[in-house]
Amino acid sequence: MRTTMLRRTASTIAAATAAALVLASCSTDGSKPSADGKITLEVATFGDWGYAPYIEQWEAKHPDVTVEYETAGGGDDQREKLLNFLGQDSGLACVEALEVDWLGELKQFSDRFADLADPGLKDRWFDWKSEMATTDDGKVIGYGTDIGPQAVAYRADLFKAAGLPSDREAVAEYLGGANATWDRFYEVGAEFTAKSDAAWFESVQGAYTAMVNQVEYAYENEDGTRKDLAGSEVERIFRTVLQHGTEQKQSAGLTQWSSDWNASFKRNDTFAVVLAPSWMAGTIKGNAGEGFVGWDIANVFPGGGGNWGGSYLSVPAQCKHPEQAKDLAAYLTSPEVTLDQAVKNGGGTPSQVEAMNSPKLLPLTNPFFNNAPTGRIWADRAAAVEVVPFKGPNYKKVHDVVVAGLNRVDVDKSQSIDQSWAQVLSDLKSLN
């Protein structure tokens, strides 16, 4: 559901991080007294996470607290804000959203977050979800919201026009079923593009991210130190995606999250496939528009299973009312709230064990995707995840450099694969 919506260069991020050392405090600490004596807490997420009705429910049980909900900006903006103000005494909301790709970076500053560890909530989340927000000494800096198991979202009409199977069960089998591989995915892509004017998939960034999220230690060693990527599995994936995407023209040549990428969903013949985590279903529908017809979801994924994305709610240490903020964050990440969100959205993937096991979740369908049984699909795709990537303090910075290299070849057409990979290695040496 939530991932970075704005892309910036590594140099911009580095500059923002450096600015944290000198930036003056802002006027708020996320919790303010009001004229009537009420406490005002602020909740900040990147994009609208649909929390407004649940905040009202919580406020009804806490009449001494008013909550202000801030939804501006994208994931990169959120990361920059946190890096800028974590070291200050003010400037952040009392409940701040964190994204999994840069959570490991912020764990370095765990002393700037309230400890959310609570024996009563210990078994609420999947173990791996909780562990990602837990420091080595047992401090919990975030409560999990969702996870992002991936399936194949596809245009059934374009599949049919190209002579490929279009029924979701048949598509899953055609891609390899339980034994689906990336070789088979790109093989079908070559078959499709030979018979269609549309591209096979929307961006090399999306394909690369799906593949690299199946690597346990892609960019960093277990201790968080950076790996030498020359000759690595990352280089193999980088070259594989570009060989199929750019050289074989299976990619639509778009920059993910750009305005062109958003607009492309409204067109009929741009691309046929999105390697879609569960939250991407909402993005596809939102970009395409309510009346767009043709999308479906197949219960399959190359390589077996993969998870992309998933967020957390944290309480910065600068908050003057941490207990109320902790209670609010716990409520917004409760099984009741996440299950209700999933039902309203036609299926989803909560990170809470109780919500994922609820009999209300599995029967859910999504009308936009030809009434695909999304409750069952996302549950099956979550169960298929075997590798949870390690995302430490360097993950986001390294990933941005690699993605920039992919886009130089596929979007800008400014470099060859060899030239761009050489620049990736050079740029990585310059990272702090």
C-alpha positions as CSV (number, residue, x, y, z in Angstrom):
1,M,0.0,0.0,0.0
2,R,2.7,2.4,0.8
3,T,6.0,3.0,-0.9
4,T,8.1,5.9,-2.0
5,M,6.0,8.2,-4.2
6,L,8.7,10.7,-5.0
7,R,12.2,9.8,-6.3
8,R,15.2,12.0,-5.6
9,T,18.9,11.6,-6.5
10,A,21.3,10.2,-4.0
11,S,23.1,13.5,-3.8
12,T,19.9,15.3,-2.8
13,I,19.3,12.8,0.0
14,A,22.8,13.1,1.2
15,A,22.5,16.9,1.3
16,A,19.3,16.6,3.3
17,T,21.0,14.3,5.8
18,A,23.8,16.7,6.2
19,A,21.3,19.5,6.8
20,A,20.1,17.7,9.9
21,L,23.2,18.9,11.6
22,V,22.4,22.5,11.2
23,L,18.7,22.9,10.7
24,A,16.9,24.9,13.3
25,S,14.0,23.6,15.2
26,C,10.4,23.9,13.8
27,S,7.5,25.3,15.8
28,T,5.9,22.0,16.7
29,D,6.8,18.9,18.7
30,G,3.7,17.0,17.5
31,S,1.8,17.6,20.7
32,K,0.3,20.9,21.6
33,P,-1.9,22.3,24.4
34,S,-5.1,24.0,23.2
35,A,-7.1,26.8,24.7
36,D,-9.6,24.4,26.2
37,G,-6.9,22.4,27.9
38,K,-7.0,19.5,25.4
39,I,-3.9,17.8,24.2
40,T,-3.4,18.0,20.4
41,L,-1.5,15.1,18.8
42,E,-0.3,15.1,15.2
43,V,-0.2,12.0,13.0
44,A,1.9,12.3,9.8
45,T,1.9,9.8,6.9
46,F,3.2,10.0,3.4
47,G,0.0,10.1,1.4
48,D,-3.5,9.5,2.8
49,W,-3.6,6.1,4.5
50,G,-7.3,6.4,5.2
51,Y,-6.9,6.9,8.9
52,A,-9.5,9.7,9.3
53,P,-12.5,7.6,10.5
54,Y,-10.3,5.5,12.8
55,I,-8.8,8.6,14.4
56,E,-12.4,9.8,15.1
57,Q,-13.1,6.5,16.8
58,W,-10.0,6.9,19.0
59,E,-10.8,10.5,19.8
60,A,-14.3,9.4,20.9
61,K,-12.7,7.3,23.6
62,H,-10.1,10.0,24.5
63,P,-12.1,13.2,24.9
64,D,-9.1,15.0,26.3
65,V,-7.2,14.6,23.1
66,T,-7.6,16.1,19.6
67,V,-5.7,14.5,16.7
68,E,-4.6,16.4,13.6
69,Y,-3.9,14.2,10.6
70,E,-1.2,15.3,8.0
71,T,-1.0,13.5,4.7
72,A,1.2,15.6,2.5
73,G,4.3,14.5,0.6
74,G,5.8,11.2,-0.5
75,G,8.0,8.6,1.0
76,D,11.3,10.4,0.2
77,D,9.9,13.7,1.7
78,Q,9.0,11.8,4.8
79,R,12.5,10.3,5.1
80,E,14.2,13.6,4.7
81,K,11.9,15.2,7.3
82,L,12.8,12.5,9.8
83,L,16.5,12.7,9.1
84,N,16.3,16.5,9.5
85,F,14.4,16.7,12.7
86,L,15.1,13.5,14.7
87,G,18.1,15.2,16.4
88,Q,16.0,18.2,17.3
89,D,13.7,18.8,20.2
90,S,10.8,19.6,17.9
91,G,9.7,19.5,14.3
92,L,8.0,16.1,14.1
93,A,4.5,14.8,14.7
94,C,3.8,12.6,17.7
95,V,3.1,9.7,15.4
96,E,5.3,9.4,12.3
97,A,5.1,6.9,9.5
98,L,8.2,4.9,8.5
99,E,8.8,2.9,5.3
100,V,10.5,-0.4,5.4
101,D,13.2,0.4,2.8
102,W,14.7,3.1,5.1
103,L,13.6,1.8,8.4
104,G,17.1,0.2,8.9
105,E,18.7,3.6,8.4
106,L,16.6,5.2,11.2
107,K,17.3,2.3,13.6
108,Q,20.7,3.8,13.9
109,F,19.0,6.7,15.8
110,S,16.8,4.5,18.0
111,D,17.4,6.7,21.0
112,R,15.4,9.4,19.2
113,F,12.3,7.2,19.2
114,A,10.1,6.1,22.1
115,D,10.3,2.4,22.9
116,L,7.0,0.8,21.7
117,A,7.7,-2.6,23.2
118,D,4.6,-3.9,24.9
119,P,4.2,-7.5,26.2
120,G,0.4,-7.3,25.5
121,L,1.2,-6.6,21.8
122,K,4.1,-9.0,21.4
123,D,2.3,-11.6,19.2
124,R,0.1,-9.1,17.2
125,W,2.4,-9.1,14.1
126,F,4.1,-11.7,12.0
127,D,7.5,-12.3,13.7
128,W,9.5,-11.0,10.7
129,K,7.5,-7.9,10.5
130,S,8.2,-7.0,14.2
131,E,11.8,-8.0,14.0
132,M,12.5,-5.5,11.3
133,A,11.5,-2.7,13.7
134,T,13.3,-4.1,16.7
135,T,16.9,-3.1,17.6
136,D,19.5,-5.5,18.7
137,D,18.9,-4.6,22.4
138,G,15.1,-5.2,22.1
139,K,13.8,-1.7,21.5
140,V,10.8,-1.5,19.2
141,I,10.6,1.7,17.2
142,G,7.6,1.0,15.0
143,Y,4.2,-0.8,15.0
144,G,3.6,-2.6,11.7
145,T,0.8,-1.5,9.4
146,D,0.7,-3.6,6.2
147,I,2.9,-6.0,4.2
148,G,3.2,-6.2,0.4
149,P,3.2,-9.8,-1.0
150,Q,3.3,-9.7,-4.8
151,A,1.2,-11.2,-7.5
152,V,0.9,-10.6,-11.3
153,A,-1.6,-7.9,-12.2
154,Y,-2.3,-8.0,-15.9
155,R,-4.5,-6.7,-18.7
156,A,-6.7,-9.7,-19.7
157,D,-7.8,-7.9,-22.8
158,L,-4.3,-7.4,-24.1
159,F,-3.4,-11.0,-23.2
160,K,-6.4,-12.2,-25.2
161,A,-5.6,-10.0,-28.2
162,A,-2.1,-11.4,-28.3
163,G,-3.4,-15.0,-28.2
164,L,-2.3,-15.7,-24.7
165,P,-4.5,-17.2,-22.0
166,S,-6.5,-14.5,-20.3
167,D,-8.4,-16.3,-17.5
168,R,-6.6,-15.7,-14.2
169,E,-6.2,-19.4,-13.4
170,A,-4.9,-20.2,-16.9
171,V,-2.5,-17.2,-16.8
172,A,-1.1,-18.4,-13.5
173,E,-0.4,-21.8,-15.0
174,Y,1.0,-20.4,-18.2
175,L,3.5,-18.4,-16.2
176,G,4.6,-21.6,-14.4
177,G,2.2,-21.9,-11.5
178,A,3.9,-22.9,-8.3
179,N,7.1,-23.4,-10.2
180,A,7.1,-20.0,-11.9
181,T,10.5,-18.6,-12.7
182,W,11.9,-15.4,-14.0
183,D,13.2,-17.1,-17.1
184,R,9.6,-18.1,-17.9
185,F,8.3,-14.7,-17.1
186,Y,10.6,-13.1,-19.7
187,E,10.0,-15.9,-22.1
188,V,6.3,-15.1,-22.1
189,G,7.1,-11.4,-22.3
190,A,9.0,-12.1,-25.6
191,E,6.0,-14.1,-26.9
192,F,3.6,-11.3,-25.9
193,T,5.6,-8.4,-27.4
194,A,6.0,-10.3,-30.7
195,K,2.2,-10.2,-31.1
196,S,1.3,-6.9,-29.5
197,D,2.2,-3.2,-29.8
198,A,2.1,-2.9,-26.0
199,A,5.1,-3.5,-23.8
200,W,5.2,-6.5,-21.5
201,F,5.8,-4.7,-18.2
202,E,5.6,-1.1,-17.0
203,S,9.2,-0.3,-15.9
204,V,12.6,-1.8,-15.3
205,Q,12.5,-0.4,-11.8
206,G,9.4,-2.4,-11.0
207,A,10.8,-5.6,-12.4
208,Y,14.2,-5.0,-10.7
209,T,12.7,-4.3,-7.4
210,A,10.6,-7.5,-7.6
211,M,13.7,-9.6,-8.3
212,V,16.0,-7.9,-5.8
213,N,13.4,-8.3,-3.0
214,Q,14.0,-12.1,-3.3
215,V,17.6,-11.7,-2.3
216,E,18.2,-11.9,1.4
217,Y,21.4,-9.8,1.5
218,A,21.4,-7.7,-1.7
219,Y,23.3,-4.6,-0.8
220,E,24.6,-5.2,2.8
221,N,26.1,-7.9,4.9
222,E,24.4,-9.1,8.0
223,D,26.2,-6.5,10.1
224,G,24.9,-3.7,7.9
225,T,28.2,-3.0,6.1
226,R,28.0,-2.4,2.4
227,K,28.8,-5.2,-0.1
228,D,30.9,-4.9,-3.1
229,L,28.4,-5.3,-5.9
230,A,30.8,-6.0,-8.7
231,G,30.0,-9.5,-10.0
232,S,27.2,-9.8,-7.4
233,E,23.7,-11.1,-7.6
234,V,22.6,-7.5,-7.8
235,E,24.7,-7.0,-11.0
236,R,23.2,-10.2,-12.5
237,I,19.7,-8.9,-11.8
238,F,20.5,-5.4,-13.1
239,R,21.8,-6.8,-16.4
240,T,19.0,-9.4,-16.7
241,V,16.2,-6.8,-16.3
242,L,17.8,-4.4,-18.8
243,Q,18.6,-7.1,-21.4
244,H,14.9,-8.2,-21.4
245,G,13.4,-4.8,-20.7
246,T,15.4,-2.5,-22.9
247,E,17.3,-4.6,-25.4
248,Q,14.3,-6.8,-26.1
249,K,11.8,-3.9,-25.6
250,Q,9.7,-5.7,-23.0
251,S,9.6,-2.5,-20.8
252,A,7.4,0.5,-21.4
253,G,10.4,2.7,-20.6
254,L,8.7,4.6,-17.9
255,T,10.0,6.0,-14.6
256,Q,7.9,4.5,-11.8
257,W,5.8,7.1,-9.9
258,S,6.4,9.8,-12.5
259,S,3.5,11.7,-14.0
260,D,4.0,9.8,-17.3
261,W,3.8,6.5,-15.4
262,N,0.7,7.6,-13.6
263,A,-1.0,8.7,-16.9
264,S,0.0,5.5,-18.7
265,F,-2.6,3.5,-16.8
266,K,-5.3,5.5,-18.6
267,R,-4.2,4.3,-22.0
268,N,-5.3,1.0,-23.6
269,D,-2.1,-0.2,-25.1
270,T,0.9,0.9,-23.0
271,F,1.8,-2.4,-21.1
272,A,0.2,-5.6,-20.1
273,V,1.7,-6.5,-16.7
274,V,2.5,-5.0,-13.3
275,L,4.5,-7.0,-10.8
276,A,2.1,-5.9,-8.1
277,P,2.4,-5.9,-4.3
278,S,-1.1,-5.8,-2.7
279,W,-1.0,-2.1,-2.1
280,M,-0.3,-1.5,-5.8
281,A,-3.9,-2.6,-6.6
282,G,-5.1,0.7,-5.2
283,T,-2.5,2.6,-7.2
284,I,-3.5,0.9,-10.5
285,K,-7.2,1.6,-9.9
286,G,-6.5,5.2,-8.9
287,N,-4.4,5.9,-11.9
288,A,-6.6,4.0,-14.4
289,G,-9.9,5.4,-13.2
290,E,-13.0,3.7,-11.8
291,G,-14.5,2.9,-15.2
292,F,-11.4,1.3,-16.8
293,V,-12.0,-2.3,-17.8
294,G,-9.5,-5.0,-18.4
295,W,-7.4,-5.5,-15.3
296,D,-7.2,-8.8,-13.5
297,I,-4.8,-10.5,-10.9
298,A,-3.2,-13.9,-11.2
299,N,-2.3,-15.9,-8.1
300,V,1.3,-16.4,-9.2
301,F,4.7,-14.8,-8.9
302,P,8.1,-15.5,-10.6
303,G,10.5,-17.1,-8.2
304,G,7.7,-18.3,-5.9
305,G,7.0,-15.3,-3.7
306,G,8.2,-11.8,-2.8
307,N,7.3,-9.0,-0.5
308,W,7.6,-5.3,-1.5
309,G,6.9,-2.6,0.9
310,G,5.1,-2.3,4.2
311,S,5.2,0.5,6.7
312,Y,5.2,1.3,10.4
313,L,4.0,3.9,12.8
314,S,6.6,5.4,15.2
315,V,6.6,7.8,18.2
316,P,9.6,10.2,18.1
317,A,11.2,10.8,21.5
318,Q,10.5,14.6,21.2
319,C,6.8,14.0,21.6
320,K,5.6,15.4,24.9
321,H,2.8,12.9,25.3
322,P,4.3,9.6,24.4
323,E,1.8,7.4,26.2
324,Q,-1.2,8.9,24.4
325,A,0.7,8.8,21.1
326,K,1.7,5.1,21.7
327,D,-1.9,4.2,22.4
328,L,-3.1,6.0,19.2
329,A,-0.4,4.2,17.1
330,A,-1.4,0.9,18.6
331,Y,-5.0,1.5,17.7
332,L,-4.3,2.5,14.2
333,T,-2.2,-0.7,13.7
334,S,-4.7,-3.0,15.5
335,P,-6.2,-6.0,13.8
336,E,-9.6,-4.4,13.9
337,V,-8.5,-1.3,12.0
338,T,-6.4,-3.1,9.4
339,L,-9.0,-5.7,8.7
340,D,-11.7,-3.0,8.3
341,Q,-9.4,-1.2,5.9
342,A,-8.8,-4.4,3.9
343,V,-12.6,-5.1,3.7
344,K,-13.3,-1.6,2.5
345,N,-10.5,-1.8,-0.1
346,G,-11.6,-5.2,-1.5
347,G,-8.7,-7.2,0.0
348,G,-5.4,-6.4,1.5
349,T,-2.5,-7.7,3.5
350,P,-2.4,-6.6,7.1
351,S,0.7,-7.5,9.0
352,Q,-1.3,-8.6,12.0
353,V,-1.7,-12.3,12.4
354,E,-5.3,-12.1,13.7
355,A,-6.4,-9.9,10.7
356,M,-4.7,-12.1,8.1
357,N,-6.4,-15.2,9.6
358,S,-9.8,-13.6,9.8
359,P,-12.7,-15.4,8.0
360,K,-13.7,-11.9,6.8
361,L,-10.5,-11.5,4.7
362,L,-10.3,-14.6,2.6
363,P,-13.7,-14.2,0.8
364,L,-13.0,-10.7,-0.3
365,T,-13.0,-9.8,-4.1
366,N,-12.0,-6.7,-6.0
367,P,-14.6,-5.5,-8.6
368,F,-12.1,-3.4,-10.4
369,F,-9.9,-6.4,-11.1
370,N,-12.7,-8.5,-12.7
371,N,-13.9,-9.6,-9.2
372,A,-10.5,-11.2,-8.5
373,P,-10.5,-13.1,-5.2
374,T,-8.0,-10.8,-3.7
375,G,-8.5,-12.0,-0.2
376,R,-7.3,-15.5,-1.1
377,I,-4.7,-14.2,-3.6
378,W,-2.9,-12.0,-1.1
379,A,-3.0,-14.6,1.6
380,D,-1.5,-17.2,-0.7
381,R,1.1,-14.8,-1.9
382,A,2.0,-13.9,1.6
383,A,2.4,-17.6,2.5
384,A,4.7,-18.0,-0.5
385,V,7.2,-15.5,0.7
386,E,10.4,-17.4,1.7
387,V,12.9,-14.6,1.8
388,V,12.6,-11.4,3.8
389,P,15.4,-9.1,2.6
390,F,17.8,-7.6,5.1
391,K,17.4,-3.8,4.8
392,G,20.0,-2.1,7.0
393,P,21.3,1.5,7.3
394,N,22.6,1.5,3.7
395,Y,19.7,-0.2,1.8
396,K,17.8,2.9,0.6
397,K,20.9,4.8,-0.5
398,V,22.3,2.0,-2.5
399,H,18.9,1.1,-4.0
400,D,18.4,4.6,-5.3
401,V,21.8,4.6,-7.0
402,V,21.1,1.3,-8.7
403,V,17.6,2.4,-9.8
404,A,19.1,5.6,-11.3
405,G,21.4,3.4,-13.3
406,L,18.5,1.3,-14.6
407,N,16.7,4.4,-15.7
408,R,19.7,5.9,-17.5
409,V,19.5,2.9,-19.8
410,D,15.8,2.3,-20.1
411,V,14.2,5.7,-19.7
412,D,16.8,8.3,-20.7
413,K,18.6,6.1,-23.2
414,S,21.8,7.9,-22.3
415,Q,24.0,5.0,-21.5
416,S,24.6,1.3,-22.4
417,I,24.2,-1.4,-19.8
418,D,27.9,-1.6,-19.3
419,Q,28.4,2.1,-19.1
420,S,25.6,2.5,-16.6
421,W,26.7,-0.3,-14.4
422,A,30.2,1.2,-14.3
423,Q,28.7,4.5,-13.2
424,V,26.7,2.7,-10.5
425,L,29.9,1.2,-9.0
426,S,31.6,4.6,-9.2
427,D,28.6,6.4,-7.6
428,L,28.5,3.8,-4.8
429,K,32.1,4.5,-3.9
430,S,31.1,8.2,-3.4
431,L,28.2,7.4,-0.9
432,N,28.7,8.4,2.7
